[in-house]
Amino acid sequence: RLLCFIGFIFLVVSSEASRIHVERRRFSSKPLS
């Protein structure tokens, strides 16, 4: 049960990290000035 919980946490963290990475990449692609 604990392993399943850890797996769920890892899945959520990985999805959040990927979403933040996409947002950051889209923001960096925009001209700063």
C-alpha positions, 0 to 999 in steps of 0.5 A: 500500500505504501509503495502504491502511495509513493508511486502516485506521488511520483506520478503527480510530481512528474506531471507537475514538473513536465507541465511547469517545464512546458510553461517555462519553455513557452515563456522563454520562447517569447522575446524578453524585450 
